[in-house]
Amino acid sequence: MLGQRHCGWSEAPPRRPGRIILAGTVELNGQRVSVEIPVGLTQSGSRLRASFSFAISLDGLKIHRPALLFVRVEDRLMIEGDLLLE
C-alpha cells in the first residue's frame, strides 16, 4: 500500500511540461521507506496529466524474494502511474 501524501499547489499548475519531485512513504509488508518520486506534468486545455515511475528495494522492505532454479528475482520493484486530472 502506498502511504498517503497530501500535496497543495503553491502556485498555479504549469502551463508547459514540467517536472516536480514529491516526497512520500511506501508501506508494504508492514515496512515503510521514504521515497522521492519524480512526477512529469503536462497540461492540455483544462486537463493535467501527471506521470511517475520509481523503484524500491524488496530487501529494504524485508520481502522474501522467490527463486526459480536457485536464481532469486530482482531486488528492484518498479512502480509506475499515470494520472489524468480533469
PDB file of N, CA, C and O in Angstrom:
ATOM      1  N   MET A   1       0.837  -1.170   0.000  1.00  0.00           N
ATOM      2  CA  MET A   1       0.000   0.000   0.000  1.00  0.00           C
ATOM      3  C   MET A   1       0.886   1.239   0.000  1.00  0.00           C
ATOM      4  O   MET A   1       1.838   1.326   0.775  1.00  0.00           O
ATOM      5  N   LEU A   2       0.582   2.170  -0.845  1.00  0.00           N
ATOM      6  CA  LEU A   2       1.333   3.417  -0.862  1.00  0.00           C
ATOM      7  C   LEU A   2       0.840   4.294   0.274  1.00  0.00           C
ATOM      8  O   LEU A   2      -0.362   4.395   0.518  1.00  0.00           O
ATOM      9  N   GLY A   3       1.768   4.922   0.961  1.00  0.00           N
ATOM     10  CA  GLY A   3       1.393   5.836   2.033  1.00  0.00           C
ATOM     11  C   GLY A   3       0.665   7.041   1.466  1.00  0.00           C
ATOM     12  O   GLY A   3       0.843   7.393   0.300  1.00  0.00           O
ATOM     13  N   GLN A   4      -0.139   7.659   2.279  1.00  0.00           N
ATOM     14  CA  GLN A   4      -0.874   8.827   1.833  1.00  0.00           C
ATOM     15  C   GLN A   4       0.051  10.019   1.752  1.00  0.00           C
ATOM     16  O   GLN A   4       0.939  10.196   2.586  1.00  0.00           O
ATOM     17  N   ARG A   5      -0.164  10.815   0.760  1.00  0.00           N
ATOM     18  CA  ARG A   5       0.624  12.037   0.604  1.00  0.00           C
ATOM     19  C   ARG A   5      -0.327  13.124   0.148  1.00  0.00           C
ATOM     20  O   ARG A   5      -0.986  12.981  -0.882  1.00  0.00           O
ATOM     21  N   HIS A   6      -0.403  14.188   0.889  1.00  0.00           N
ATOM     22  CA  HIS A   6      -1.263  15.311   0.529  1.00  0.00           C
ATOM     23  C   HIS A   6      -0.387  16.425  -0.014  1.00  0.00           C
ATOM     24  O   HIS A   6       0.594  16.827   0.612  1.00  0.00           O
ATOM     25  N   CYS A   7      -0.750  16.912  -1.174  1.00  0.00           N
ATOM     26  CA  CYS A   7       0.046  17.949  -1.812  1.00  0.00           C
ATOM     27  C   CYS A   7      -0.844  19.143  -2.095  1.00  0.00           C
ATOM     28  O   CYS A   7      -2.019  18.987  -2.427  1.00  0.00           O
ATOM     29  N   GLY A   8      -0.301  20.296  -1.967  1.00  0.00           N
ATOM     30  CA  GLY A   8      -1.033  21.506  -2.318  1.00  0.00           C
ATOM     31  C   GLY A   8      -0.195  22.311  -3.300  1.00  0.00           C
ATOM     32  O   GLY A   8       1.033  22.333  -3.215  1.00  0.00           O
ATOM     33  N   TRP A   9      -0.862  22.961  -4.218  1.00  0.00           N
ATOM     34  CA  TRP A   9      -0.152  23.800  -5.177  1.00  0.00           C
ATOM     35  C   TRP A   9       0.175  25.118  -4.504  1.00  0.00           C
ATOM     36  O   TRP A   9      -0.714  25.777  -3.966  1.00  0.00           O
ATOM     37  N   SER A  10       1.424  25.503  -4.528  1.00  0.00           N
ATOM     38  CA  SER A  10       1.805  26.805  -4.001  1.00  0.00           C
ATOM     39  C   SER A  10       1.637  27.862  -5.088  1.00  0.00           C
ATOM     40  O   SER A  10       1.688  29.064  -4.825  1.00  0.00           O
ATOM     41  N   GLU A  11       1.440  27.395  -6.288  1.00  0.00           N
ATOM     42  CA  GLU A  11       1.191  28.282  -7.410  1.00  0.00           C
ATOM     43  C   GLU A  11       0.321  27.525  -8.405  1.00  0.00           C
ATOM     44  O   GLU A  11       0.059  26.337  -8.217  1.00  0.00           O
ATOM     45  N   ALA A  12      -0.125  28.194  -9.454  1.00  0.00           N
ATOM     46  CA  ALA A  12      -0.979  27.544 -10.446  1.00  0.00           C
ATOM     47  C   ALA A  12      -0.233  26.400 -11.121  1.00  0.00           C
ATOM     48  O   ALA A  12       0.993  26.450 -11.228  1.00  0.00           O
ATOM     49  N   PRO A  13      -0.949  25.360 -11.583  1.00  0.00           N
ATOM     50  CA  PRO A  13      -0.300  24.266 -12.302  1.00  0.00           C
ATOM     51  C   PRO A  13       0.453  24.798 -13.521  1.00  0.00           C
ATOM     52  O   PRO A  13       0.090  25.839 -14.069  1.00  0.00           O
ATOM     53  N   PRO A  14       1.482  24.101 -13.939  1.00  0.00           N
ATOM     54  CA  PRO A  14       2.304  24.596 -15.050  1.00  0.00           C
ATOM     55  C   PRO A  14       1.525  24.681 -16.344  1.00  0.00           C
ATOM     56  O   PRO A  14       0.659  23.847 -16.609  1.00  0.00           O
ATOM     57  N   ARG A  15       1.827  25.682 -17.151  1.00  0.00           N
ATOM     58  CA  ARG A  15       1.199  25.853 -18.471  1.00  0.00           C
ATOM     59  C   ARG A  15       1.998  25.104 -19.538  1.00  0.00           C
ATOM     60  O   ARG A  15       1.523  24.934 -20.661  1.00  0.00           O
ATOM     61  N   ARG A  16       3.179  24.667 -19.203  1.00  0.00           N
ATOM     62  CA  ARG A  16       4.029  23.920 -20.137  1.00  0.00           C
ATOM     63  C   ARG A  16       4.539  22.678 -19.418  1.00  0.00           C
ATOM     64  O   ARG A  16       4.484  22.611 -18.190  1.00  0.00           O
ATOM     65  N   PRO A  17       5.034  21.695 -20.165  1.00  0.00           N
ATOM     66  CA  PRO A  17       5.527  20.486 -19.498  1.00  0.00           C
ATOM     67  C   PRO A  17       6.541  20.828 -18.405  1.00  0.00           C
ATOM     68  O   PRO A  17       7.365  21.728 -18.568  1.00  0.00           O
ATOM     69  N   GLY A  18       6.470  20.114 -17.312  1.00  0.00           N
ATOM     70  CA  GLY A  18       7.387  20.360 -16.209  1.00  0.00           C
ATOM     71  C   GLY A  18       7.626  19.092 -15.420  1.00  0.00           C
ATOM     72  O   GLY A  18       7.063  18.038 -15.716  1.00  0.00           O
ATOM     73  N   ARG A  19       8.459  19.209 -14.424  1.00  0.00           N
ATOM     74  CA  ARG A  19       8.800  18.062 -13.578  1.00  0.00           C
ATOM     75  C   ARG A  19       8.910  18.554 -12.146  1.00  0.00           C
ATOM     76  O   ARG A  19       9.549  19.570 -11.873  1.00  0.00           O
ATOM     77  N   ILE A  20       8.279  17.823 -11.233  1.00  0.00           N
ATOM     78  CA  ILE A  20       8.387  18.133  -9.818  1.00  0.00           C
ATOM     79  C   ILE A  20       8.820  16.865  -9.085  1.00  0.00           C
ATOM     80  O   ILE A  20       8.714  15.764  -9.625  1.00  0.00           O
ATOM     81  N   ILE A  21       9.297  17.020  -7.885  1.00  0.00           N
ATOM     82  CA  ILE A  21       9.681  15.892  -7.047  1.00  0.00           C
ATOM     83  C   ILE A  21       8.758  15.887  -5.831  1.00  0.00           C
ATOM     84  O   ILE A  21       8.674  16.879  -5.107  1.00  0.00           O
ATOM     85  N   LEU A  22       8.070  14.771  -5.610  1.00  0.00           N
ATOM     86  CA  LEU A  22       7.219  14.611  -4.428  1.00  0.00           C
ATOM     87  C   LEU A  22       7.902  13.669  -3.447  1.00  0.00           C
ATOM     88  O   LEU A  22       8.467  12.649  -3.842  1.00  0.00           O
ATOM     89  N   ALA A  23       7.847  14.013  -2.183  1.00  0.00           N
ATOM     90  CA  ALA A  23       8.364  13.131  -1.132  1.00  0.00           C
ATOM     91  C   ALA A  23       7.185  12.342  -0.579  1.00  0.00           C
ATOM     92  O   ALA A  23       6.105  12.897  -0.381  1.00  0.00           O
ATOM     93  N   GLY A  24       7.382  11.066  -0.333  1.00  0.00           N
ATOM     94  CA  GLY A  24       6.299  10.229   0.169  1.00  0.00           C
ATOM     95  C   GLY A  24       6.829   9.025   0.925  1.00  0.00           C
ATOM     96  O   GLY A  24       8.031   8.882   1.150  1.00  0.00           O
ATOM     97  N   THR A  25       5.906   8.171   1.305  1.00  0.00           N
ATOM     98  CA  THR A  25       6.227   6.960   2.041  1.00  0.00           C
ATOM     99  C   THR A  25       5.564   5.772   1.360  1.00  0.00           C
ATOM    100  O   THR A  25       4.377   5.815   1.037  1.00  0.00           O
ATOM    101  N   VAL A  26       6.331   4.719   1.144  1.00  0.00           N
ATOM    102  CA  VAL A  26       5.784   3.464   0.631  1.00  0.00           C
ATOM    103  C   VAL A  26       5.717   2.502   1.808  1.00  0.00           C
ATOM    104  O   VAL A  26       6.703   2.301   2.518  1.00  0.00           O
ATOM    105  N   GLU A  27       4.544   1.910   2.006  1.00  0.00           N
ATOM    106  CA  GLU A  27       4.372   0.934   3.077  1.00  0.00           C
ATOM    107  C   GLU A  27       3.940  -0.389   2.458  1.00  0.00           C
ATOM    108  O   GLU A  27       2.917  -0.470   1.778  1.00  0.00           O
ATOM    109  N   LEU A  28       4.733  -1.414   2.705  1.00  0.00           N
ATOM    110  CA  LEU A  28       4.466  -2.744   2.182  1.00  0.00           C
ATOM    111  C   LEU A  28       4.992  -3.746   3.188  1.00  0.00           C
ATOM    112  O   LEU A  28       6.071  -3.551   3.748  1.00  0.00           O
ATOM    113  N   ASN A  29       4.267  -4.791   3.424  1.00  0.00           N
ATOM    114  CA  ASN A  29       4.733  -5.850   4.306  1.00  0.00           C
ATOM    115  C   ASN A  29       5.022  -5.337   5.729  1.00  0.00           C
ATOM    116  O   ASN A  29       5.877  -5.876   6.431  1.00  0.00           O
ATOM    117  N   GLY A  30       4.294  -4.290   6.136  1.00  0.00           N
ATOM    118  CA  GLY A  30       4.495  -3.725   7.463  1.00  0.00           C
ATOM    119  C   GLY A  30       5.742  -2.879   7.599  1.00  0.00           C
ATOM    120  O   GLY A  30       6.059  -2.417   8.695  1.00  0.00           O
ATOM    121  N   GLN A  31       6.456  -2.667   6.505  1.00  0.00           N
ATOM    122  CA  GLN A  31       7.681  -1.871   6.500  1.00  0.00           C
ATOM    123  C   GLN A  31       7.423  -0.575   5.736  1.00  0.00           C
ATOM    124  O   GLN A  31       6.624  -0.541   4.800  1.00  0.00           O
ATOM    125  N   ARG A  32       8.104   0.480   6.143  1.00  0.00           N
ATOM    126  CA  ARG A  32       7.967   1.769   5.470  1.00  0.00           C
ATOM    127  C   ARG A  32       9.330   2.257   4.982  1.00  0.00           C
ATOM    128  O   ARG A  32      10.350   2.104   5.654  1.00  0.00           O
ATOM    129  N   VAL A  33       9.308   2.847   3.795  1.00  0.00           N
ATOM    130  CA  VAL A  33      10.503   3.503   3.270  1.00  0.00           C
ATOM    131  C   VAL A  33      10.098   4.856   2.700  1.00  0.00           C
ATOM    132  O   VAL A  33       9.039   5.001   2.091  1.00  0.00           O
ATOM    133  N   SER A  34      10.957   5.834   2.910  1.00  0.00           N
ATOM    134  CA  SER A  34      10.738   7.158   2.331  1.00  0.00           C
ATOM    135  C   SER A  34      11.245   7.158   0.900  1.00  0.00           C
ATOM    136  O   SER A  34      12.287   6.578   0.594  1.00  0.00           O
ATOM    137  N   VAL A  35      10.494   7.819   0.028  1.00  0.00           N
ATOM    138  CA  VAL A  35      10.883   7.871  -1.382  1.00  0.00           C
ATOM    139  C   VAL A  35      10.705   9.293  -1.905  1.00  0.00           C
ATOM    140  O   VAL A  35       9.884  10.061  -1.403  1.00  0.00           O
ATOM    141  N   GLU A  36      11.481   9.617  -2.906  1.00  0.00           N
ATOM    142  CA  GLU A  36      11.291  10.837  -3.667  1.00  0.00           C
ATOM    143  C   GLU A  36      10.838  10.407  -5.054  1.00  0.00           C
ATOM    144  O   GLU A  36      11.501   9.611  -5.719  1.00  0.00           O
ATOM    145  N   ILE A  37       9.710  10.939  -5.479  1.00  0.00           N
ATOM    146  CA  ILE A  37       9.079  10.497  -6.721  1.00  0.00           C
ATOM    147  C   ILE A  37       9.109  11.627  -7.745  1.00  0.00           C
ATOM    148  O   ILE A  37       8.470  12.658  -7.539  1.00  0.00           O
ATOM    149  N   PRO A  38       9.841  11.449  -8.848  1.00  0.00           N
ATOM    150  CA  PRO A  38       9.804  12.450  -9.912  1.00  0.00           C
ATOM    151  C   PRO A  38       8.487  12.327 -10.675  1.00  0.00           C
ATOM    152  O   PRO A  38       8.110  11.238 -11.110  1.00  0.00           O
ATOM    153  N   VAL A  39       7.797  13.446 -10.831  1.00  0.00           N
ATOM    154  CA  VAL A  39       6.494  13.461 -11.499  1.00  0.00           C
ATOM    155  C   VAL A  39       6.577  14.405 -12.689  1.00  0.00           C
ATOM    156  O   VAL A  39       6.928  15.576 -12.547  1.00  0.00           O
ATOM    157  N   GLY A  40       6.249  13.879 -13.864  1.00  0.00           N
ATOM    158  CA  GLY A  40       6.197  14.701 -15.071  1.00  0.00           C
ATOM    159  C   GLY A  40       4.801  15.275 -15.220  1.00  0.00           C
ATOM    160  O   GLY A  40       3.815  14.545 -15.113  1.00  0.00           O
ATOM    161  N   LEU A  41       4.705  16.573 -15.467  1.00  0.00           N
ATOM    162  CA  LEU A  41       3.409  17.245 -15.588  1.00  0.00           C
ATOM    163  C   LEU A  41       3.252  17.835 -16.979  1.00  0.00           C
ATOM    164  O   LEU A  41       4.155  18.495 -17.493  1.00  0.00           O
ATOM    165  N   THR A  42       2.085  17.586 -17.586  1.00  0.00           N
ATOM    166  CA  THR A  42       1.740  18.220 -18.860  1.00  0.00           C
ATOM    167  C   THR A  42       0.299  18.671 -18.778  1.00  0.00           C
ATOM    168  O   THR A  42      -0.537  18.024 -18.148  1.00  0.00           O
ATOM    169  N   GLN A  43       0.022  19.785 -19.421  1.00  0.00           N
ATOM    170  CA  GLN A  43      -1.337  20.319 -19.408  1.00  0.00           C
ATOM    171  C   GLN A  43      -1.834  20.443 -20.830  1.00  0.00           C
ATOM    172  O   GLN A  43      -1.105  20.875 -21.723  1.00  0.00           O
ATOM    173  N   SER A  44      -3.091  20.058 -21.034  1.00  0.00           N
ATOM    174  CA  SER A  44      -3.743  20.179 -22.324  1.00  0.00           C
ATOM    175  C   SER A  44      -5.145  20.719 -22.058  1.00  0.00           C
ATOM    176  O   SER A  44      -6.021  19.995 -21.585  1.00  0.00           O
ATOM    177  N   GLY A  45      -5.344  21.981 -22.362  1.00  0.00           N
ATOM    178  CA  GLY A  45      -6.631  22.609 -22.051  1.00  0.00           C
ATOM    179  C   GLY A  45      -6.848  22.629 -20.548  1.00  0.00           C
ATOM    180  O   GLY A  45      -6.024  23.154 -19.800  1.00  0.00           O
ATOM    181  N   SER A  46      -7.966  22.052 -20.110  1.00  0.00           N
ATOM    182  CA  SER A  46      -8.255  22.023 -18.667  1.00  0.00           C
ATOM    183  C   SER A  46      -7.763  20.731 -18.015  1.00  0.00           C
ATOM    184  O   SER A  46      -7.992  20.511 -16.826  1.00  0.00           O
ATOM    185  N   ARG A  47      -7.098  19.887 -18.776  1.00  0.00           N
ATOM    186  CA  ARG A  47      -6.599  18.611 -18.245  1.00  0.00           C
ATOM    187  C   ARG A  47      -5.142  18.716 -17.823  1.00  0.00           C
ATOM    188  O   ARG A  47      -4.334  19.372 -18.480  1.00  0.00           O
ATOM    189  N   LEU A  48      -4.826  18.063 -16.725  1.00  0.00           N
ATOM    190  CA  LEU A  48      -3.449  17.981 -16.247  1.00  0.00           C
ATOM    191  C   LEU A  48      -3.089  16.514 -16.103  1.00  0.00           C
ATOM    192  O   LEU A  48      -3.781  15.765 -15.414  1.00  0.00           O
ATOM    193  N   ARG A  49      -2.007  16.100 -16.751  1.00  0.00           N
ATOM    194  CA  ARG A  49      -1.541  14.716 -16.674  1.00  0.00           C
ATOM    195  C   ARG A  49      -0.281  14.667 -15.828  1.00  0.00           C
ATOM    196  O   ARG A  49       0.658  15.436 -16.031  1.00  0.00           O
ATOM    197  N   ALA A  50      -0.282  13.739 -14.869  1.00  0.00           N
ATOM    198  CA  ALA A  50       0.881  13.519 -14.003  1.00  0.00           C
ATOM    199  C   ALA A  50       1.334  12.077 -14.194  1.00  0.00           C
ATOM    200  O   ALA A  50       0.572  11.146 -13.935  1.00  0.00           O
ATOM    201  N   SER A  51       2.564  11.891 -14.643  1.00  0.00           N
ATOM    202  CA  SER A  51       3.124  10.557 -14.862  1.00  0.00           C
ATOM    203  C   SER A  51       4.325  10.373 -13.962  1.00  0.00           C
ATOM    204  O   SER A  51       5.140  11.280 -13.798  1.00  0.00           O
ATOM    205  N   PHE A  52       4.428   9.176 -13.372  1.00  0.00           N
ATOM    206  CA  PHE A  52       5.557   8.931 -12.474  1.00  0.00           C
ATOM    207  C   PHE A  52       6.021   7.495 -12.563  1.00  0.00           C
ATOM    208  O   PHE A  52       5.294   6.612 -13.017  1.00  0.00           O
ATOM    209  N   SER A  53       7.248   7.280 -12.118  1.00  0.00           N
ATOM    210  CA  SER A  53       7.854   5.959 -12.095  1.00  0.00           C
ATOM    211  C   SER A  53       8.996   6.010 -11.093  1.00  0.00           C
ATOM    212  O   SER A  53       9.806   6.936 -11.110  1.00  0.00           O
ATOM    213  N   PHE A  54       9.057   5.008 -10.217  1.00  0.00           N
ATOM    214  CA  PHE A  54      10.162   4.934  -9.268  1.00  0.00           C
ATOM    215  C   PHE A  54      10.364   3.493  -8.843  1.00  0.00           C
ATOM    216  O   PHE A  54       9.465   2.663  -8.977  1.00  0.00           O
ATOM    217  N   ALA A  55      11.551   3.202  -8.331  1.00  0.00           N
ATOM    218  CA  ALA A  55      11.899   1.839  -7.924  1.00  0.00           C
ATOM    219  C   ALA A  55      12.117   1.791  -6.415  1.00  0.00           C
ATOM    220  O   ALA A  55      12.584   2.755  -5.808  1.00  0.00           O
ATOM    221  N   ILE A  56      11.770   0.653  -5.824  1.00  0.00           N
ATOM    222  CA  ILE A  56      12.062   0.415  -4.415  1.00  0.00           C
ATOM    223  C   ILE A  56      12.694  -0.964  -4.277  1.00  0.00           C
ATOM    224  O   ILE A  56      12.528  -1.829  -5.138  1.00  0.00           O
ATOM    225  N   SER A  57      13.411  -1.151  -3.192  1.00  0.00           N
ATOM    226  CA  SER A  57      14.110  -2.409  -2.938  1.00  0.00           C
ATOM    227  C   SER A  57      13.215  -3.364  -2.145  1.00  0.00           C
ATOM    228  O   SER A  57      12.675  -2.995  -1.102  1.00  0.00           O
ATOM    229  N   LEU A  58      13.064  -4.587  -2.642  1.00  0.00           N
ATOM    230  CA  LEU A  58      12.301  -5.598  -1.903  1.00  0.00           C
ATOM    231  C   LEU A  58      13.030  -5.982  -0.620  1.00  0.00           C
ATOM    232  O   LEU A  58      12.400  -6.192   0.416  1.00  0.00           O
ATOM    233  N   ASP A  59      14.363  -6.074  -0.689  1.00  0.00           N
ATOM    234  CA  ASP A  59      15.141  -6.382   0.511  1.00  0.00           C
ATOM    235  C   ASP A  59      14.969  -5.290   1.558  1.00  0.00           C
ATOM    236  O   ASP A  59      14.889  -5.576   2.752  1.00  0.00           O
ATOM    237  N   GLY A  60      14.911  -4.023   1.103  1.00  0.00           N
ATOM    238  CA  GLY A  60      14.718  -2.905   2.018  1.00  0.00           C
ATOM    239  C   GLY A  60      13.383  -2.963   2.735  1.00  0.00           C
ATOM    240  O   GLY A  60      13.241  -2.432   3.837  1.00  0.00           O
ATOM    241  N   LEU A  61      12.396  -3.614   2.109  1.00  0.00           N
ATOM    242  CA  LEU A  61      11.075  -3.776   2.720  1.00  0.00           C
ATOM    243  C   LEU A  61      10.945  -5.127   3.418  1.00  0.00           C
ATOM    244  O   LEU A  61       9.866  -5.499   3.879  1.00  0.00           O
ATOM    245  N   LYS A  62      12.052  -5.852   3.489  1.00  0.00           N
ATOM    246  CA  LYS A  62      12.097  -7.171   4.129  1.00  0.00           C
ATOM    247  C   LYS A  62      11.101  -8.147   3.508  1.00  0.00           C
ATOM    248  O   LYS A  62      10.416  -8.895   4.206  1.00  0.00           O
ATOM    249  N   ILE A  63      11.039  -8.117   2.179  1.00  0.00           N
ATOM    250  CA  ILE A  63      10.183  -9.040   1.432  1.00  0.00           C
ATOM    251  C   ILE A  63      11.066 -10.148   0.876  1.00  0.00           C
ATOM    252  O   ILE A  63      12.046  -9.884   0.179  1.00  0.00           O
ATOM    253  N   HIS A  64      10.714 -11.377   1.186  1.00  0.00           N
ATOM    254  CA  HIS A  64      11.477 -12.534   0.689  1.00  0.00           C
ATOM    255  C   HIS A  64      11.313 -12.617  -0.826  1.00  0.00           C
ATOM    256  O   HIS A  64      10.193 -12.636  -1.338  1.00  0.00           O
ATOM    257  N   ARG A  65      12.424 -12.665  -1.528  1.00  0.00           N
ATOM    258  CA  ARG A  65      12.389 -12.762  -2.986  1.00  0.00           C
ATOM    259  C   ARG A  65      12.384 -14.233  -3.396  1.00  0.00           C
ATOM    260  O   ARG A  65      13.299 -14.975  -3.039  1.00  0.00           O
ATOM    261  N   PRO A  66      11.371 -14.660  -4.139  1.00  0.00           N
ATOM    262  CA  PRO A  66      11.339 -16.060  -4.571  1.00  0.00           C
ATOM    263  C   PRO A  66      12.450 -16.348  -5.580  1.00  0.00           C
ATOM    264  O   PRO A  66      13.015 -15.436  -6.184  1.00  0.00           O
ATOM    265  N   ALA A  67      12.747 -17.626  -5.747  1.00  0.00           N
ATOM    266  CA  ALA A  67      13.789 -18.051  -6.679  1.00  0.00           C
ATOM    267  C   ALA A  67      13.222 -19.063  -7.662  1.00  0.00           C
ATOM    268  O   ALA A  67      12.318 -19.833  -7.336  1.00  0.00           O
ATOM    269  N   LEU A  68      13.764 -19.047  -8.857  1.00  0.00           N
ATOM    270  CA  LEU A  68      13.433 -20.025  -9.879  1.00  0.00           C
ATOM    271  C   LEU A  68      14.747 -20.678 -10.280  1.00  0.00           C
ATOM    272  O   LEU A  68      15.646 -20.007 -10.785  1.00  0.00           O
ATOM    273  N   LEU A  69      14.861 -21.963 -10.061  1.00  0.00           N
ATOM    274  CA  LEU A  69      16.102 -22.694 -10.322  1.00  0.00           C
ATOM    275  C   LEU A  69      17.279 -22.048  -9.583  1.00  0.00           C
ATOM    276  O   LEU A  69      18.354 -21.858 -10.152  1.00  0.00           O
ATOM    277  N   PHE A  70      17.059 -21.718  -8.320  1.00  0.00           N
ATOM    278  CA  PHE A  70      18.069 -21.168  -7.412  1.00  0.00           C
ATOM    279  C   PHE A  70      18.520 -19.751  -7.757  1.00  0.00           C
ATOM    280  O   PHE A  70      19.501 -19.260  -7.198  1.00  0.00           O
ATOM    281  N   VAL A  71      17.819 -19.098  -8.665  1.00  0.00           N
ATOM    282  CA  VAL A  71      18.143 -17.712  -9.014  1.00  0.00           C
ATOM    283  C   VAL A  71      17.030 -16.825  -8.481  1.00  0.00           C
ATOM    284  O   VAL A  71      15.874 -16.967  -8.879  1.00  0.00           O
ATOM    285  N   ARG A  72      17.371 -15.920  -7.589  1.00  0.00           N
ATOM    286  CA  ARG A  72      16.386 -15.029  -6.976  1.00  0.00           C
ATOM    287  C   ARG A  72      15.903 -13.976  -7.978  1.00  0.00           C
ATOM    288  O   ARG A  72      16.650 -13.545  -8.856  1.00  0.00           O
ATOM    289  N   VAL A  73      14.639 -13.573  -7.827  1.00  0.00           N
ATOM    290  CA  VAL A  73      14.118 -12.494  -8.664  1.00  0.00           C
ATOM    291  C   VAL A  73      14.837 -11.210  -8.285  1.00  0.00           C
ATOM    292  O   VAL A  73      15.416 -11.101  -7.204  1.00  0.00           O
ATOM    293  N   GLU A  74      14.793 -10.257  -9.172  1.00  0.00           N
ATOM    294  CA  GLU A  74      15.478  -8.983  -8.972  1.00  0.00           C
ATOM    295  C   GLU A  74      14.986  -8.278  -7.708  1.00  0.00           C
ATOM    296  O   GLU A  74      13.812  -8.379  -7.352  1.00  0.00           O
ATOM    297  N   ASP A  75      15.870  -7.581  -7.047  1.00  0.00           N
ATOM    298  CA  ASP A  75      15.558  -6.869  -5.804  1.00  0.00           C
ATOM    299  C   ASP A  75      14.727  -5.619  -6.063  1.00  0.00           C
ATOM    300  O   ASP A  75      14.124  -5.082  -5.133  1.00  0.00           O
ATOM    301  N   ARG A  76      14.681  -5.159  -7.266  1.00  0.00           N
ATOM    302  CA  ARG A  76      14.050  -3.886  -7.604  1.00  0.00           C
ATOM    303  C   ARG A  76      12.591  -4.072  -8.024  1.00  0.00           C
ATOM    304  O   ARG A  76      12.280  -4.886  -8.894  1.00  0.00           O
ATOM    305  N   LEU A  77      11.711  -3.307  -7.395  1.00  0.00           N
ATOM    306  CA  LEU A  77      10.287  -3.295  -7.749  1.00  0.00           C
ATOM    307  C   LEU A  77       9.976  -1.938  -8.357  1.00  0.00           C
ATOM    308  O   LEU A  77      10.172  -0.908  -7.712  1.00  0.00           O
ATOM    309  N   MET A  78       9.493  -1.927  -9.599  1.00  0.00           N
ATOM    310  CA  MET A  78       9.147  -0.675 -10.277  1.00  0.00           C
ATOM    311  C   MET A  78       7.673  -0.363 -10.051  1.00  0.00           C
ATOM    312  O   MET A  78       6.807  -1.222 -10.217  1.00  0.00           O
ATOM    313  N   ILE A  79       7.408   0.870  -9.673  1.00  0.00           N
ATOM    314  CA  ILE A  79       6.033   1.345  -9.502  1.00  0.00           C
ATOM    315  C   ILE A  79       5.845   2.497 -10.485  1.00  0.00           C
ATOM    316  O   ILE A  79       6.616   3.456 -10.495  1.00  0.00           O
ATOM    317  N   GLU A  80       4.815   2.384 -11.303  1.00  0.00           N
ATOM    318  CA  GLU A  80       4.548   3.392 -12.326  1.00  0.00           C
ATOM    319  C   GLU A  80       3.092   3.825 -12.245  1.00  0.00           C
ATOM    320  O   GLU A  80       2.222   3.047 -11.853  1.00  0.00           O
ATOM    321  N   GLY A  81       2.839   5.062 -12.617  1.00  0.00           N
ATOM    322  CA  GLY A  81       1.469   5.550 -12.611  1.00  0.00           C
ATOM    323  C   GLY A  81       1.285   6.681 -13.607  1.00  0.00           C
ATOM    324  O   GLY A  81       2.236   7.370 -13.978  1.00  0.00           O
ATOM    325  N   ASP A  82       0.050   6.855 -14.027  1.00  0.00           N
ATOM    326  CA  ASP A  82      -0.310   7.913 -14.954  1.00  0.00           C
ATOM    327  C   ASP A  82      -1.676   8.431 -14.522  1.00  0.00           C
ATOM    328  O   ASP A  82      -2.669   7.709 -14.605  1.00  0.00           O
ATOM    329  N   LEU A  83      -1.730   9.663 -14.066  1.00  0.00           N
ATOM    330  CA  LEU A  83      -2.978  10.247 -13.580  1.00  0.00           C
ATOM    331  C   LEU A  83      -3.449  11.334 -14.525  1.00  0.00           C
ATOM    332  O   LEU A  83      -2.651  12.139 -15.005  1.00  0.00           O
ATOM    333  N   LEU A  84      -4.741  11.355 -14.790  1.00  0.00           N
ATOM    334  CA  LEU A  84      -5.322  12.402 -15.617  1.00  0.00           C
ATOM    335  C   LEU A  84      -6.319  13.159 -14.764  1.00  0.00           C
ATOM    336  O   LEU A  84      -7.319  12.598 -14.315  1.00  0.00           O
ATOM    337  N   LEU A  85      -6.046  14.427 -14.544  1.00  0.00           N
ATOM    338  CA  LEU A  85      -6.913  15.282 -13.722  1.00  0.00           C
ATOM    339  C   LEU A  85      -7.706  16.190 -14.651  1.00  0.00           C
ATOM    340  O   LEU A  85      -7.145  16.911 -15.477  1.00  0.00           O
ATOM    341  N   GLU A  86      -9.026  16.137 -14.495  1.00  0.00           N
ATOM    342  CA  GLU A  86      -9.879  16.961 -15.361  1.00  0.00           C
ATOM    343  C   GLU A  86     -10.614  17.999 -14.565  1.00  0.00           C
ATOM    344  O   GLU A  86     -11.379  18.783 -15.128  1.00  0.00           O
TER     345      GLU A  86
END
